Amino acid sequence: MQHQRTTFLLASGVSTAGSFAGLTAKGWLLMEGAGNPMLLAVHFALLTLPTLLVSGPAGVLTDRIGSERVLIRAQWILFGAAVLGALAIPVSRGSVQDGLLLLSTLGIGTASAYELTARNKYVALLVDEPDQLGPYLASFSVIFNVGKLVGPPIGGLLLAATGPTLALSLDAASYLLPIATLLWLMQPRRDQERRSTPGSSASLGTAWRECGPALRHVLRFTALACLVGFFHPGLAPLMAERLLDSSPMALGLFTSVLAAGSISGGIVLQRHAAAMARRPGLLIGSSSLITGVAQLGLGLTGIGGPAPAWGLAMAFLIGLGTASLLAGTNLIIQVHAPQVLRGRMAGLGQIAFLGGGGLSGLMAAGLSLWPPLGVWGCFGVLGSLGVVLSVAELTLRHRMRLS
């Protein structure tokens, strides 16, 4: 099974790199056309907020009909939505083009909720021993953030050299690799999957009640931490413009620094997956604290004026903290939940961190447009809230243990 795990991981990485190339192109197009941070926040919200509506049904469907079937269907929908984004460039202009790009992102956000939920349960069918599940799950955080690292520069280069059409076409084509991998190369242990039976026992509410108080707390804390600290993906074009300049390459550099921090967090989590998963309070509290402190550091930029090196260092820490929080939450709820609940637990996790992140982007954009605060004042306020929340978690629950 080792070669199958590697193949699936690499296919996911290529798809992720293409996706971030496309998102970089869309973000730059929207920023160039309107220059409005609220439009960027709406773009990120359309990518993330569908999880509030569809991650629950995605988890229920995954546990009911099987993770493989849901995963393949989601990949085809992702491909179609990405094709719409690529076609929007040559066939439209102005507000119509913006609308098609946003519609493409909405389709990707909706299908991604199903894809991520199903994939979290599917990977358990590719491991030989239960102890392999934690490190393998953490590997997806690393490969995801490697895609985040290489995708934006690719998108920036393609934007500068050939325009946005090729960048968005690459995004669409990248989904064909995981589709081909799932259809022709993978042989998961289908007999190992536990599916739910029809009725009330298959509901999202049942999973919430049966997962236990510790996992419910992890989900609640993650939702709150993301609400105050997971807005940087949506505002990345604006942050890059204020710290560096408005060119596509500046955006690529800024998002790559975020990704480099995320990779570092993912590698640490992968190497210590079993130990960290057993201490949820320490893991999620310290991850959120790193993000909050880094946001406060960026808030200081508004006092001393633009400081690119300092700002990029804080961006690295934001990437490290948020990746550790998101991957850590996913690791905890998948390793410690019963197999029959894992699809729904993955759905609850998506609601917590992507739903919270989408709302966070809208809130941060609104605060950034408020004259008394501005962009860096917004960072200071939300960073302060994140620090308070994290210190409380570490103080009250750093001794929490899961067997």
N, C-alpha and C positions, 0 to 999 in steps of 0.2 A: 504493500500500500504506500510505501514511502515515495515511489516515483509518481503515483497519482496525486499525493498531497503536494508535491513540488510542482507538478504540471498545473494543477488548479490554482495554486498560489501565484505562479507566474502569469497565467492567463488573466487573473484578477488584477495583477499589477499593471499589465499593459492596458487593460480597459480603464483603470483608474487614471493612468497618465494621459490617455486620450481625453477622458472626461474633464480633467483639470485644464488641459489645453483649450478645450471648448469653453469652459466656464470663464477662463481668463479672457478669451476673445469676446464673449458676451458682455462681461463686466466692463471691458474697455470701450466697447461700442456704446453701451448705455451711458457710461460716464462722459464720453466724447459728445454724444448727442444732446444730453440734457444737463450734465454737470450737477445733478441733484442727488444728494446722499439718500434721500427717501426712496428714489427709484432703485438705487443699489440695494437698499434694505428690502424693498418689495421683491427684487430679484432673488435675494437670498431666502426670503420668507417663502416664496413659491417653491424653492428647492427643499425647504425643511418643514414648513408647517403642514403639508399634506400628511405628515406622520401622525398628527393629532387625530385625523379622521380615518386613515387607512391602516395604520400599524396594528391596531387592535384586530380588525377583520383579517389582516395579513397573517397575524399570529394564529388566529382561530383556524383559518384556511390551511395554514402550514401543518398544524397539528392534526387536522382532520383528513386531508387528502395526501399528505406527504411533502416533504421539503423539496425533493427533486423536481416534481411537477410544477410547483409554484416558482421555483428558481428559473426554470427554462422559459416559462411564460413571461416572467418579469424581464428577462434579458431581451426577448423579442420586442416588448413594448418600449424598453429603453432605446433600442436601435431605431424604432420608428420615431420616437420623440426627438432624438438627436438628428435624424434626417430632416425633420421639419425645421430645426434651427439652421442647418446648412442651406436649405432652400430659401430661407427668409432673406438672405443677403442679395441674391441676384434678382428676386422677383418683387421686392418691395423697398420702400424708402420711408424715412421719417417715423411718425408715430405708428404707422402700420407695421413697419419693420420691428419697432420696439415691442409692439403687441405680440407679434409672432415669436420673437425671441423669448418673451416672458411665458407664452403658451408652451413653447418647447421645454422651458425649465420646469413648468408645472407638471408636464408629462413625465419628465425625468424624476422629479421629486416624488411623484406618486408611485411610479414603478420601482424606484429605489427603495421605498419603504417595504415593498413585497420582497425585493431581491435581498436586502440586508437581513430581513427577518428570516427568510427561508435559508439563506446561506449559514447563519449562525447555528441552525439545527442540522443542516446538511453536513457540516464539517465533522460532526461526531461520527458519521458513517464512514469516514476515511481514516480513522485512527485504529490501531491494533489494540492498544491498552488505554484504559481510562486516564492514566497519568499523562498521556500524550496530548490530551485535549487542551489543557491550559496553555502550554507553550505554543501549540498550533494556532489556537485562537489569537494569541498575542502576536504571532507572526503576521496575521492579516493587518494588524495595526502598523507594523513596520512596513509591509509592502504597500499599504495604502498611502502612507506618508512618503515613501520613496516616489510613488506616483505623483503626490502633491509637490515633491521637490523638482522632478524633471518635467512635469506637465506644463506648469506656468512658463518656464523659459522657452519650451517648445512653442507654446501658444504665442508668446511675445515675439519670438523669432519669425514665426509664420505670419503674424500680423504685420511686422515691419517689412518682411521680404515680399510677401505675396498677397497680403490682405486677409480678411477674416474668413473668407469662404473655405480656404484650404484647412485652416485650423478647425472649423466646425465640421468639415468633412472627415477629418482625422478622428474627431470625437465619435462620429457615427460609425466609422469603420472599425473602431477599436472594440465595439460590442460584439462583433462577429467572432472574435477569437474565443471568448468564454462560451458562446453558443455552440461553436464547433467542438470545443473541449467537452462540454457536458453531454452532447449528443453522441460523440464517437469515441472518446478516449477514457471516460470515467466508468468505473465499475464499483460503485459504492456498496456497502454492506446493507442492502435494503431490508434484509430480515431483522436487522438490529434496531430499526426505527420503531418507536412506540407512538401509535396514533390514538387520538381521543375518540370516544364514541359520541354519536349524536345526542343532543339534549343539553340540559343546563350545565352538565359537568364539563362541556367543551367550551364554555364561555370565557371571556377575558376576566370577568369578575371572579370566577372560580380560581383561575390561576393566581390572581391577586391575593385571594384569601388563603390559598393552600401553599403559597411559596414561603410563608413564615414571616415573623416580624422583622428579622434582620434584613432580609432582602427587600421588604417593603420600605424600610428606612433608607437603604442604599438608593433606591429609586427616587424617593422623595428628596433626599439631599442632592442628588445629581440634577434633578429638575430645577431646584432653587439655585444651585451653583451655576448651571448653564444660563439661567435667566439673567444673572448679573455679569457673567463672564465669557459668554460664547457668541459674541457679536462680531468678532474680527473677520470671519470669512465674508460676511456681507459688506463690511465697510473697508475691505482691503484696498480697493482702488483709491478711495478717498485718503486713507492713511498713507499709502505710497506717494500720493501726490503731495501731501503736506510735508512728509519727511524728505522725499527725494525730488521727483518731478512728475509730470503727467504722461511720460512716454510709456509705451507698452513694455519696454525693457525694465523700466523702474518698477512697474507692477510685478513683472516676472521675478525680479530680484527680491522684492519685499516678501512675496508669497513663498519663494524658495527658502528664505530665512525662517519663516514660520514653519515650513515643512521640515527643515533641518532640526529644529527643536522638537518637532513631533516624532521624528525618527529616533532621536536620542531617548525620548520618553518610552517609545515602543520597545527599543532594544533592552532597556533596563527592566521593563515589565516582562519581556519574554524570558530573560535569564533568571528571573526570580518569580515566575508565575505562581507556583504552588504556594510559596510562603506569603506572597502579597495577597493572594485570593483569600487566605485564611484570616487576614487582619483588615477588614473592609474600612473601619473607621480611620485607621492610620493612612491607608492608601488614598481614599477619596478626599480626606481632609487635607493631607499634605499636597496633593495635586492641585486642589482648588486654591490653596494658600499661595503656591508658586504663581498661579495665574493672577491672583489679586494683587500681589506685590509688584508684578511686572506691569500691570495696568496702572498702578500708582506711579511707577517709574516713568511710564509714557505721559502721565498727567503732568509731570515736572517739565516736560518739553514745552508746555504752554507758558511756563514761567521764564525759562531761560532762552526761549527761541528755538527754532529747528536745530536738532542735533542728530544728524543721520546715524552716526556710529552708535550713539546711546540708544536711539530709537530702534535700530536693528537688533541690538543686544536684548532689549526688552521684548521685541517681537519673537526672538528665539525662545525666551523663557515662557512667553504666552503659548507658543506652540508645544513646548515640553509639558507644561501644566495641563492644557486642555486634552492633549493626546493621552496622557496618563489617566486623567479622569474618565474619559469616554471609553478607552480600551479597558481600563480597570473595572469600571462598572459592568461592561459586557462580560468580562472574564468572571467576575464574582457571580453574576446571576446565571450564567450558563453552567459553570462548574458545580454550583451548589443547588441548582434546581433539579427536580426529577425530570427524566428524559421526556416524559409525556407532556410536560409543561413548557419545554424550551422554546417552541415556536412562539407561544404567547408571551413568555418572558422576554424574548427578543423584541416583540412588538412593544411591550411596556418600556423596555430600555430605549427604543427609538423615540417613543413619545416623550420620555424624560429628557434626553439630551438634544434631539433635533427639534422637538416641539419647543422646548425651552430656549434653544438657540435662535429659532425663527422669531419668537417674541422678543428676545433680547436684541436682535438686530433692529427691529422696529422701534423699540424703546430707545436704543442708543442713537439712532438716526434722529428721533425727535429731540432728544437732549442736545445733540450736536447742533441742531438748527436753532436752539434757544440762545439768544445773544449773551446772556450773563455767563453761560458755560462755554459753548463752542465745543470743538472736537476734543481738545485735551482736557478741558474741565469735565466733560462727560466721562473720560477715562478715569479721572481722579475720583469722581463720585461712585461709579460702579466698582472700581477697584477697592475702595474703602468698604463697600458692602460685602464684597467677596472675602476680604481679609477677616471681617467680623464673623461672617458665617463659618469660615474655615477654622478659625481659632476656637469657636464654640464646639465644632465637631471634634477637633483634636482634644480639647479639654474634657469633654463628656464621654467620648467613645473610643479613645485611642487604645483601650484594653479589650475591645470587642474581639472575640475569636469565633471562627466558624470551623467545624470539624471537616 
